[in-house]
């Protein structure tokens, strides 16, 4: 939508990559929730699909957006994994108490 503006300067190009990584986050959440609702187990396929779509969207803006999108997405994925691990460990500790 704002391709010309996002490709106009270095800072906006980085912003374009960040916005694309937010698309990755939304797609990953949607795919994961859809799979869990249908009784399928979420796997790395959801991550790869969401990342591919986000990188293709970033490539329509600028080549540097692809790189920044990948880096921001890797950071977001790390944080999501860390938060998920903490949440699961808290849930397991509550269920193990008698």
ChimeraX attribute file (.defattr): number of C-alpha atoms within 10 A of each C-alpha:
attribute: neighborCount
match mode: 1-to-1
recipient: residues
	/A:1	6
	/A:2	8
	/A:3	14
	/A:4	11
	/A:5	12
	/A:6	19
	/A:7	20
	/A:8	11
	/A:9	11
	/A:10	12
	/A:11	10
	/A:12	16
	/A:13	23
	/A:14	21
	/A:15	17
	/A:16	27
	/A:17	30
	/A:18	21
	/A:19	19
	/A:20	28
	/A:21	30
	/A:22	17
	/A:23	21
	/A:24	29
	/A:25	19
	/A:26	14
	/A:27	19
	/A:28	20
	/A:29	15
	/A:30	14
	/A:31	17
	/A:32	17
	/A:33	15
	/A:34	13
	/A:35	15
	/A:36	12
	/A:37	10
	/A:38	8
	/A:39	9
	/A:40	11
	/A:41	10
	/A:42	15
	/A:43	10
	/A:44	8
	/A:45	10
	/A:46	17
	/A:47	19
	/A:48	13
	/A:49	15
	/A:50	22
	/A:51	23
	/A:52	14
	/A:53	15
	/A:54	25
	/A:55	24
	/A:56	13
	/A:57	21
	/A:58	27
	/A:59	18
	/A:60	12
	/A:61	21
	/A:62	19
	/A:63	14
	/A:64	16
	/A:65	29
	/A:66	24
	/A:67	16
	/A:68	22
	/A:69	28
	/A:70	21
	/A:71	15
	/A:72	19
	/A:73	25
	/A:74	15
	/A:75	13
	/A:76	16
	/A:77	17
	/A:78	12
	/A:79	12
	/A:80	13
	/A:81	12
	/A:82	11
	/A:83	12
	/A:84	12
	/A:85	12
	/A:86	12
	/A:87	11
	/A:88	11
	/A:89	12
	/A:90	11
	/A:91	11
	/A:92	11
	/A:93	9
	/A:94	10
	/A:95	9
	/A:96	7
	/A:97	6
	/A:98	4
